[in-house]
Amino acid sequence: MAEFKTNVMRMLDKEKVGYIAHEYPHGKEAVDGVTVAKLLGQNPEYVFKTLVTKGSGGGYFVFVIPVGKELDLKKCAKSVGEKSVEMIHVKDITKVTGYVRGGCSPLGMKKPYPVTFHITAESIPRIIVSAGKIGYQIDLEPDDLLRLTNGATADIVK
């Protein structure tokens, strides 16, 4: 990969966290995560997508799950102590996170939101998430990502 660096990569460099940068072919539109895993030649169980929700209390919550899985909003709400959570509208992603749809990383959002990873993040050797820009992913140790996001883990998928 060329010497292109996203803000997420610069953040990892500053924290002296080892990672592997991946680039995949892309247009202006995001592709689904399973396709990203295939383009990278990676196990889809190690490639996670970042989803942003809004709780009934008005706060935002970030959930990071394997690309082939679907979020269970009831389990998510329970995991963060909310009555309910709902996905934010696509039009609000940039305003809330600073990222565009398909390039949302659990690292480096505009504000620090509570981050919950699917429980499998505790048992996989590597985790791959967006590097903050469509077409770029970072591959690192799950413990590093959990530490940097102050992340928790829970069973949050259907």
C-alpha positions in Angstrom: 0.0 0.0 0.0 1.2 3.5 -0.7 2.1 5.9 2.1 -1.5 7.2 2.3 -2.5 7.7 6.0 -6.0 8.3 7.4 -6.5 10.1 10.6 -7.2 6.7 12.2 -3.8 5.4 11.0 -2.1 8.6 12.3 -3.8 8.1 15.7 -2.5 4.5 15.9 1.0 5.6 14.9 0.9 8.3 17.7 -0.2 5.6 20.2 2.5 3.2 18.9 0.0 0.6 18.1 1.0 -1.9 15.5 -1.5 -2.4 12.6 -1.6 -3.6 9.0 -3.3 -1.1 6.6 -5.4 -2.7 3.8 -6.8 -0.9 0.7 -9.5 -2.3 -1.5 -10.8 -1.1 -4.9 -13.8 1.2 -4.5 -15.9 3.8 -6.1 -17.6 6.7 -4.4 -20.3 4.4 -2.9 -19.7 2.1 0.0 -19.9 -1.7 -0.5 -21.2 -4.1 2.1 -18.8 -5.6 4.6 -18.9 -9.1 3.3 -17.8 -7.8 -0.1 -15.0 -5.9 1.6 -13.8 -9.1 3.4 -13.8 -10.9 0.0 -11.9 -8.0 -1.7 -9.3 -8.2 1.1 -9.1 -12.0 1.1 -9.9 -12.0 4.8 -12.1 -14.1 7.0 -15.5 -12.3 7.4 -15.5 -13.3 11.1 -12.5 -11.0 11.6 -13.9 -8.0 9.6 -16.2 -5.8 11.7 -18.5 -3.0 10.7 -19.2 0.1 12.8 -22.9 1.0 13.5 -24.1 4.1 15.3 -27.3 4.3 17.2 -29.2 6.8 19.3 -30.7 5.7 22.7 -34.1 6.6 24.1 -32.3 9.0 26.5 -30.8 11.0 23.6 -27.2 9.7 23.7 -25.3 8.0 20.9 -23.9 4.5 21.1 -21.5 2.7 18.7 -21.7 -1.0 18.1 -19.0 -3.0 16.2 -20.0 -6.4 14.9 -18.8 -9.0 12.3 -19.8 -7.9 8.8 -21.9 -11.0 8.2 -24.1 -10.4 11.3 -27.1 -8.3 12.1 -27.4 -6.0 15.1 -30.1 -6.9 17.7 -31.3 -3.6 18.9 -32.9 -5.0 22.0 -29.7 -6.7 23.1 -27.8 -3.5 22.3 -30.1 -1.4 24.4 -29.7 -3.8 27.3 -25.9 -3.8 26.9 -25.8 0.0 27.4 -28.5 0.4 30.0 -31.0 2.1 27.7 -34.7 1.4 27.3 -34.2 1.2 23.5 -31.8 2.2 20.8 -32.4 2.8 17.1 -30.0 3.2 14.1 -29.3 6.8 13.2 -30.3 8.1 9.8 -27.7 7.8 7.1 -28.0 11.6 6.6 -26.8 12.1 10.2 -23.7 9.9 10.1 -21.3 12.6 9.1 -22.8 15.1 11.6 -22.6 12.7 14.5 -19.3 10.9 13.7 -17.3 13.0 11.2 -17.3 10.0 8.9 -19.2 9.0 5.8 -21.3 5.9 5.4 -19.0 3.0 4.6 -16.0 4.7 6.1 -17.1 4.9 9.8 -14.4 3.7 12.2 -14.8 3.1 15.9 -11.7 5.2 16.4 -11.4 9.0 15.9 -15.1 10.0 15.9 -15.9 13.7 16.5 -16.8 12.9 20.1 -16.1 9.9 22.2 -19.2 7.7 22.3 -19.6 4.5 24.3 -18.4 1.6 22.1 -19.5 -2.0 22.4 -18.0 -4.8 20.4 -19.6 -8.2 19.7 -18.3 -10.6 22.2 -16.4 -12.6 19.5 -13.8 -9.7 19.5 -12.4 -11.2 22.7 -11.5 -14.5 21.1 -10.2 -13.7 17.6 -6.5 -13.1 16.9 -7.0 -10.0 14.7 -9.8 -7.6 14.0 -10.2 -5.5 10.9 -12.3 -2.3 10.9 -12.6 0.8 8.7 -9.6 3.1 8.8 -12.0 6.1 8.5 -12.2 6.3 4.7 -14.0 4.2 2.1 -11.5 1.8 0.6 -9.2 1.6 3.6 -9.2 -0.9 6.5 -6.9 -1.4 9.5 -6.0 -4.8 10.9 -4.9 -4.9 14.5 -5.1 -6.9 17.8 -8.6 -6.7 19.3 -7.1 -5.8 22.8 -5.5 -2.7 21.3 -8.8 -1.6 19.7 -10.8 -2.3 22.8 -8.3 -0.3 24.9 -8.2 2.7 22.5 -12.0 2.9 22.3 -12.6 2.1 26.0 -14.8 -0.6 24.4 -16.9 -3.1 26.2 -18.0 -6.5 24.7 -21.5 -8.0 24.7 -23.7 -10.4 22.8 -25.3 -7.8 20.5 -26.2 -9.7 17.3 -29.3 -11.7 16.2 
